[in-house]
């Protein structure tokens, strides 16, 4: 029963597009005492361009009238498209990269925004910040201090940290004063939250292995060494610099000295089963076997 409709939002296209009706079921009724008549239209619709499938529910009654562009009164129907969608802003891509608790809160918050639950959305964005601080082991008494520590501990720039306070202010107003924020305010907060989560949990994972980034974490340093050990090196002696090879240029001089000292000390104590220290002064090691490589990059 193909029937072209006016434009509705298509999640595939990301905007309003013409749709075709694939199936329709109508229900209607009336109340004679008030001369009240109503109709429901339940439709499965398909985007005429992207072919994305949606569900459309339309409701109208004989009391629903409004003024058209010419000043004439006309009947109209309310239309709801499912699944719900963001009228403005974009949902974060790569959400599967987020820690489970943060991902769950983020999804619930986005769903609240899609259906226009503005108070819950503001509270949800605040909860995303709280969950992020918890995940990063920042557990001060109040959220204001924890946000500042995100900057002090090197996770965010000062400007980024200040933006998070706007989420705290709006969330507090929603929770404590039951003050409903404006939709356009929440769209701005969505952009701030997306930027935060992308920077902390997604961007580095996307570029890892594709682009060079500074090697400033000891666990990653050890992992690079483990990944450099091949079968050909078993039974041979090799220096730390040779194991690191080109990766050494990604480490600052200060970090390299610290990492080298720690690695030599741990190796001497038998912390690693795949090598042993041959010469501590020159950081030379004898390779015993292939190491077990664990992905230590994830937060």
N, C-alpha and C positions, 0 to 999 in steps of 0.2 A: 504494500500500500504506500509506495513512495510518494511523499508529499513534502515539498520544500517549505521550510519555515523561515521566519525572520532569524536574525543572527542571535546565537547564544555562545557562551564561552566554551572554547575547546581547549582542554588541558594539553593536548598534543601540539596545537599551534601556539598556545600561550596568549590567545586573544579571542575576540568575538568573530565567529564565522557562520556562514549559512549552514543549516543542518537539514537532513532528510529524515522524515518519520519512518521507522521500520515497523513499528507496532504501536497500536493505541487501544486503550481500554477506557471507557467513559462510565462515570457514575453520576447521577443527578437526583434531585429531589425538590420538594416544595412544601411550604406550610401555608395553606389557604387563608388561615386567620390573619396573617400579616402580608399576604401576597408575596411571600418570600420564595425565591427560586435560586437554586445553586447548581453548579456543575464542577466535577473534578475530571481532569484529563490526565491519564497516566501514559507516558510515551517513552519508547526506546528510540533514541535519535542517534544519527551518525553524521559526523562532520563531512560536509561535501568535498572538502579538500584533503584533510589528514586521515579521514575514515576512523577517527576516534569515536568510540561508543559511549554514550552517557544516558542517564535516566532523567526525564523531565516530568515534573508534577506541576500542573496548572490548575488554579482554582479561581472561580468567578461567581458572582451572584448579582442579582438585579439592583442591589444597593451600591455596587461598586462603580462609581462614575467619577470622571475627572475632566478637566478642561483641556482640549487639544490646542495645537498651535494657532488655530483660527478662532479660538475663543468659544468653540462649540463643546457641549458636553458629550462625552462618549463613554461607553462601557469599557472596562479593562479587566484583565485577569492577572493574578499574581503568578509568577513563574519561579520555580526552584529547580536548579540543576544539581544532580548528584553524580559522582561524589563531589562534596564541596571543594571550592578552589580559592586561591588567594586573588582577590580583586586587584591588589597592588603588591609590589615586592615579589621576591622569589625565594622559594624554599632552598635551603642549602644543598648543594650537590655533594656527593661523597659522604652522605650522612652515615653510611655503614662503617666509616673509618673512626667514628666517635666512640669513646668509652661507653659501655652499655647503659649505665645510669644516666649519663648526660644525654645520650641518644633518645632514651625513653621520655625524659622530661621535655626535650626539644620537640619531639613528635606530638606530644599531647598539647604543647603550647601552640604549635602551628595549626593543629586541628581546631583549637579554640578560636584562633584568629580567623580561620576559614568560615566558621559559622557565626562570626560576629560577637563572640563572647569576650568583650573588651576587658572587663575586670579580670577574668581568668587569664587572659593573655598577658596582661601586665604582671600579674603574680607569677606566671610561668616563666617569663623572661628573667625575673629576679631569681627564681629557683634555679635556672640554668647557670647563673653566675655563682650561686651558692654551691651547686654541685661541682662546678669547675674548680672552685677553691678547695673543696673537699678532696677532689681527685689529685690535686697538686700538693696536698698535705699542708695547706695554708689554713690554720684553724684558730684564728684570733677570736676575741670575744664578739665583735660585731662586724657586719658586712663592710662598713666603711673602711675599717682598718685592713680587712682582708683584701679589698680592692687595691688599696695603696700598696700592699705588700706584693701584689702581682707585678707592679712596676719595680719595687725595690729588689725583688728577687730575680728580675731580669726577664720575666715572661712578657711584659708589655712595655711600650713606650709610655712616657708621662701623659701624652695626649690621649692615647688609647685608654689608659687607666681613668682619666677624667671622664671620658665618654661613658664608661661603665657606671659612673655615679648617677648619670641621668636615668639609667635603668633602675637603680636603687631608689631614687626619688619617686619615680612614677609607680614602681612596685609598692613602695611604702604607702603612697597615697591610696592605691587601690585596696591594699590589705587592711590598713588601719583606719582610714577615713572613708572607705567605701566610695571613693571618688573615681568615677568612670573616665578613663582617658579617651582622647579622640583617636579615631582610626588612623589619621595621618601621623600622629605621634608614634603609634605602635609600628607603623611601616618603617619609620626612621630607626626605631629600636631593633627591628628585625635586621636591618642592614648592619647595625653595630654588633649584634650577637653573631651574625653570620661571619663577619670579619674576624671576631674573636676566636670562634671555634675553628675556622679555616686556618688561621695562623698557628694556633696551638696544636691542632690534632690532624690536620689534613694536608696542608701545603707541602711540608717536608716529606711526608710519605709519598706524595705524588711525584716529587722530583728526585727522590732517593734512587740512585742507580742510573739516573738519566742526566742529572746535572751535578756538578761539584758543589758541596756545601762545607762550611768549616767543620772540622772534626774536633769538637770541644767537650766530648763526653767520654769518660774513661771506659765505660762499658762498650761503647762503639769502637773505641781504640782497640780494645782486646778482641772484639769481633772481627775487625779488619785483619788483625794478625792471624786469627784462626782461619779466616777465609783464604789467606795467602799461602797456607800450608798445602802442598800437593804431595802425591805419592813419591815423586822424584826426590823430595827432600828428606824422606825418612832415612835415619841413620847418618845424616850429614849435619855439619855445623854451619850455622848461618847467623849473621848479625841482625839486630833489630831493624836497622836501617834498610837492610836488604828485604826483610819481610814486609816492611811498610811500603817500600818502593815509592811510587808516585804519590801515595796517600800522605806521605810526610809533609808535602807542601801545603796540605790542608790544615795542619796543626800549627798553632802559634808557638813561638820559641819557649814561652813560659809554660804552656800546657805540655809541650813535648818533654821538657825536663822533669816535670811532675809525673807524667804518665810513665816515662822510662824508669824513673826511680821506683815507682809503685810496682811496675811489672817485673822488674828484676828482683825486688824483695819478695813478691808473692811467688815467683818462680822458684826462688831459693828455698821457700818454705813448703814447696810441693803442692801449691794451690792449683797448678795446671798439670794434667796427666799426659799431655801430648809432647812436652819438651822438658828439658832440664838445663840448668845454667852451666855453660862450658867456661865462660869467662865473664864475671860480673862487671869488671871495669870497662871492658869494650862492649858489653851487652851482647855477648855471643851465646847462642843456644844450640843444643843438640836436639834435633827433632826425633821423637820416639815413635809417634804414630799420628794418624790423622785425627784432628780434634773434632769434637761434636759441636757444631755451630748452632747457636740459639739466637733468634732474632731479639736483640735487646733494644731495638730502636723504638718500639712502641712505648707510649707513655704507660 
